């Protein structure tokens, strides 16, 4: 069997999915059409080839112009891609690939489109017709939860019969389970060079401005001085960020007086697991989401998670996962202060989160569901 993935070869979820599919289907070939080259250490094992637009310059990064730059580059790139794939799998409902849906569909016997959440929730009237062209070609459209599928069905008129809920597995869960046996959070804080007596707060999970890092930092600055002095802030910005936003977040942290670390280099799965195990509180208040893998990893590791009550996490509640919500970002200071006061009892409540998260998102449970999409 031969598959063509269309997405981001840097994304650890896609790398892990490819590796799991190859484990289930010996001899499987997976080629990747990526928006960029990959820094992931296992990308060359996961993908038999990676094609991506080459070239730099202002057109590639300028809003309103980069769409047309990528459209031209991808159109040329598609001409180099052979036909005859058993399936073309597009990860993220891209308007650019919608514009090229006809040419892309000729490369495979069937097409699968996987929604990521923000592609549905943050779309615009200009992009929707192009996105719809991609969905019209899809034999199956997948999402990680019913809320996202329902939103897509309503916006694009997709036939529900052609939709499926399929979740990515989370490789760090295996490492978290293994490393958990080494000791409590202080062991993992020490391994990461974080003061063992500090309460570690993870602010978001990627570099996108949609994570509202500065709102989280402002909320932490507003805490009582004694509480604030006990904090150490981790800001993971390995994916999705631009240098200007990273610089703005660094400046806000410097002004705050908080101890902090910004992570911009890709981490190994074991390093990610260490970070989750070292974290006391994870704050995640982006405007939209489907079912963030990083947040699930924190829940699995026992972190106290504070997130927005506007996010579609019904599947977690139904599974019995314990987390806390705020009605808006203005409520963060009070919510984090309460977490600090009740930290020990809340961590005990979160100890039971590992089992339901493992059932939802371990690769042993999810990989066969992905594999079945191609039959």
HELIX and SHEET records of a PDB file:
HELIX    1   1 UNK A   12  UNK A   24  1                                  13    
HELIX    2   2 UNK A   43  UNK A   46  1                                   4    
HELIX    3   3 UNK A   58  UNK A   61  1                                   4    
HELIX    4   4 UNK A   66  UNK A   78  1                                  13    
HELIX    5   5 UNK A   95  UNK A   99  1                                   5    
HELIX    6   6 UNK A  101  UNK A  105  1                                   5    
HELIX    7   7 UNK A  118  UNK A  121  1                                   4    
HELIX    8   8 UNK A  125  UNK A  137  1                                  13    
HELIX    9   9 UNK A  146  UNK A  156  1                                  11    
HELIX   10  10 UNK A  160  UNK A  162  5                                   3    
HELIX   11  11 UNK A  172  UNK A  180  1                                   9    
HELIX   12  12 UNK A  185  UNK A  191  1                                   7    
HELIX   13  13 UNK A  209  UNK A  211  5                                   3    
HELIX   14  14 UNK A  213  UNK A  221  1                                   9    
HELIX   15  15 UNK A  225  UNK A  228  1                                   4    
HELIX   16  16 UNK A  243  UNK A  256  1                                  14    
HELIX   17  17 UNK A  269  UNK A  278  1                                  10    
HELIX   18  18 UNK A  293  UNK A  301  1                                   9    
HELIX   19  19 UNK A  314  UNK A  318  1                                   5    
HELIX   20  20 UNK A  329  UNK A  331  5                                   3    
HELIX   21  21 UNK A  332  UNK A  341  1                                  10    
HELIX   22  22 UNK A  343  UNK A  350  1                                   8    
HELIX   23  23 UNK A  353  UNK A  361  1                                   9    
HELIX   24  24 UNK A  363  UNK A  372  1                                  10    
SHEET    1   A 7 UNK A  49  UNK A  52  0                                        
SHEET    2   A 7 UNK A  29  UNK A  34  1                                        
SHEET    3   A 7 UNK A   2  UNK A   7  1                                        
SHEET    4   A 7 UNK A  87  UNK A  91  1                                        
SHEET    5   A 7 UNK A 111  UNK A 114  1                                        
SHEET    6   A 7 UNK A 140  UNK A 143  1                                        
SHEET    7   A 7 UNK A 163  UNK A 165  1                                        
SHEET    1   B 6 UNK A 259  UNK A 263  0                                        
SHEET    2   B 6 UNK A 231  UNK A 236  1                                        
SHEET    3   B 6 UNK A 199  UNK A 203  1                                        
SHEET    4   B 6 UNK A 281  UNK A 284  1                                        
SHEET    5   B 6 UNK A 304  UNK A 308  1                                        
SHEET    6   B 6 UNK A 324  UNK A 326  1                                        
END                                                                             
